[in-house]
Amino acid sequence: MTSLIFLLTVLTLIVLIIRIIVKLTRRKPVRRGLIVLGVVVGVYGLGWMVFKLTQEVTPVPLGTEVCFDDWCATVAKTEQKVSDDSTLIILHIEMFNNARGIAQTPSEPRVHLLGANGTAWPYSANEQRTYEKQNGIQPGIAHRLELHQSMETALVFAVPKNTPGLKALIEEGPWITNLLFPVDEQVFLAR
């Protein structure tokens, strides 16, 4: 539903911008068009802020599928290893293609660890290489999945020692998805 609202807003903005350009080329006043354009952007922005402020982060149990259309993923299990200056969190992620008839490649999937204070950590490339030397090459989470195929991978995160309240967040989509009305986020307790 939020995608439909965004699409209708963008189409409305395109039509308004075209009308303003046509009026400018005909040397007609564009004040009313600019006001309507500002109102549309303002109402959408206000709605986005309301959704963002009421957005909730919902902890879900390990193994719960988080789906983005037909591509789903879950954190199956977590491991923790302590080093001298940081804690390594290893997330074992399972990905699924639940489509009815085609292969799926997720659009820019991301996994982050979130701290209790809102800090986000991406996976650690250096620690990932070390892990792969010991446990074998891990497929990326952007791997193409054939019809009804599933795959498991491991991602290694390095976070400061004694970081409380770590949660794993799986996201998917390009930057423009940030303009959609925010929905409740499902997170996995990582520690």
URQUIRA-V110996 format. One record per residue. N is the residue number from 1. RES is the residue in one letter. SS is DSSP state (alpha for helix, beta for strand, coil for the rest). OMEGA is omega in whole degrees, 0 to 359 (NA if undefined). Layout:
N_RES_SS_OMEGA ; N_RES_SS_OMEGA
This chain:
1_M_coil_180 ; 2_T_alpha_178 ; 3_S_alpha_180 ; 4_L_alpha_178 ; 5_I_alpha_179 ; 6_F_alpha_181 ; 7_L_alpha_179 ; 8_L_alpha_178 ; 9_T_alpha_180 ; 10_V_alpha_178 ; 11_L_alpha_177 ; 12_T_alpha_179 ; 13_L_alpha_179 ; 14_I_alpha_179 ; 15_V_alpha_180 ; 16_L_alpha_180 ; 17_I_alpha_178 ; 18_I_alpha_179 ; 19_R_alpha_179 ; 20_I_alpha_179 ; 21_I_alpha_179 ; 22_V_alpha_179 ; 23_K_alpha_178 ; 24_L_alpha_180 ; 25_T_alpha_178 ; 26_R_coil_179 ; 27_R_coil_177 ; 28_K_coil_181 ; 29_P_coil_182 ; 30_V_coil_184 ; 31_R_alpha_182 ; 32_R_alpha_178 ; 33_G_alpha_178 ; 34_L_alpha_178 ; 35_I_alpha_179 ; 36_V_alpha_177 ; 37_L_alpha_179 ; 38_G_alpha_179 ; 39_V_alpha_180 ; 40_V_alpha_179 ; 41_V_alpha_181 ; 42_G_alpha_180 ; 43_V_alpha_178 ; 44_Y_alpha_179 ; 45_G_alpha_178 ; 46_L_alpha_177 ; 47_G_alpha_180 ; 48_W_alpha_180 ; 49_M_alpha_179 ; 50_V_alpha_179 ; 51_F_alpha_180 ; 52_K_alpha_181 ; 53_L_alpha_180 ; 54_T_alpha_179 ; 55_Q_coil_179 ; 56_E_coil_174 ; 57_V_beta_185 ; 58_T_beta_175 ; 59_P_beta_177 ; 60_V_beta_180 ; 61_P_coil_175 ; 62_L_coil_180 ; 63_G_coil_178 ; 64_T_coil_181 ; 65_E_coil_172 ; 66_V_beta_188 ; 67_C_beta_173 ; 68_F_beta_190 ; 69_D_coil_184 ; 70_D_coil_178 ; 71_W_beta_181 ; 72_C_beta_177 ; 73_A_beta_176 ; 74_T_beta_171 ; 75_V_beta_184 ; 76_A_beta_178 ; 77_K_beta_179 ; 78_T_beta_174 ; 79_E_beta_180 ; 80_Q_beta_176 ; 81_K_beta_182 ; 82_V_beta_174 ; 83_S_coil_185 ; 84_D_coil_187 ; 85_D_coil_181 ; 86_S_beta_175 ; 87_T_beta_177 ; 88_L_beta_176 ; 89_I_beta_179 ; 90_I_beta_178 ; 91_L_beta_174 ; 92_H_beta_187 ; 93_I_beta_174 ; 94_E_beta_179 ; 95_M_beta_184 ; 96_F_beta_170 ; 97_N_beta_181 ; 98_N_coil_181 ; 99_A_coil_180 ; 100_R_coil_185 ; 101_G_coil_183 ; 102_I_coil_174 ; 103_A_coil_182 ; 104_Q_beta_169 ; 105_T_coil_182 ; 106_P_coil_180 ; 107_S_coil_177 ; 108_E_coil_178 ; 109_P_coil_180 ; 110_R_beta_173 ; 111_V_beta_179 ; 112_H_beta_166 ; 113_L_beta_180 ; 114_L_beta_176 ; 115_G_coil_181 ; 116_A_coil_181 ; 117_N_coil_178 ; 118_G_coil_178 ; 119_T_coil_179 ; 120_A_beta_178 ; 121_W_beta_170 ; 122_P_coil_180 ; 123_Y_coil_183 ; 124_S_coil_181 ; 125_A_alpha_180 ; 126_N_alpha_180 ; 127_E_alpha_177 ; 128_Q_alpha_178 ; 129_R_alpha_179 ; 130_T_alpha_179 ; 131_Y_alpha_182 ; 132_E_alpha_175 ; 133_K_alpha_181 ; 134_Q_alpha_189 ; 135_N_alpha_180 ; 136_G_coil_181 ; 137_I_coil_179 ; 138_Q_coil_177 ; 139_P_coil_178 ; 140_G_coil_181 ; 141_I_coil_177 ; 142_A_coil_182 ; 143_H_coil_177 ; 144_R_coil_179 ; 145_L_beta_177 ; 146_E_coil_183 ; 147_L_coil_179 ; 148_H_coil_177 ; 149_Q_coil_172 ; 150_S_beta_183 ; 151_M_beta_177 ; 152_E_beta_176 ; 153_T_beta_178 ; 154_A_beta_175 ; 155_L_beta_183 ; 156_V_beta_180 ; 157_F_beta_175 ; 158_A_beta_180 ; 159_V_beta_177 ; 160_P_beta_179 ; 161_K_coil_175 ; 162_N_coil_175 ; 163_T_coil_184 ; 164_P_coil_169 ; 165_G_coil_181 ; 166_L_coil_178 ; 167_K_beta_178 ; 168_A_beta_180 ; 169_L_beta_176 ; 170_I_beta_180 ; 171_E_beta_179 ; 172_E_coil_176 ; 173_G_coil_179 ; 174_P_coil_184 ; 175_W_alpha_184 ; 176_I_alpha_178 ; 177_T_alpha_176 ; 178_N_alpha_179 ; 179_L_alpha_176 ; 180_L_coil_176 ; 181_F_coil_180 ; 182_P_coil_176 ; 183_V_coil_179 ; 184_D_coil_180 ; 185_E_beta_175 ; 186_Q_beta_181 ; 187_V_beta_179 ; 188_F_beta_177 ; 189_L_beta_184 ; 190_A_coil_181 ; 191_R_coil_NA
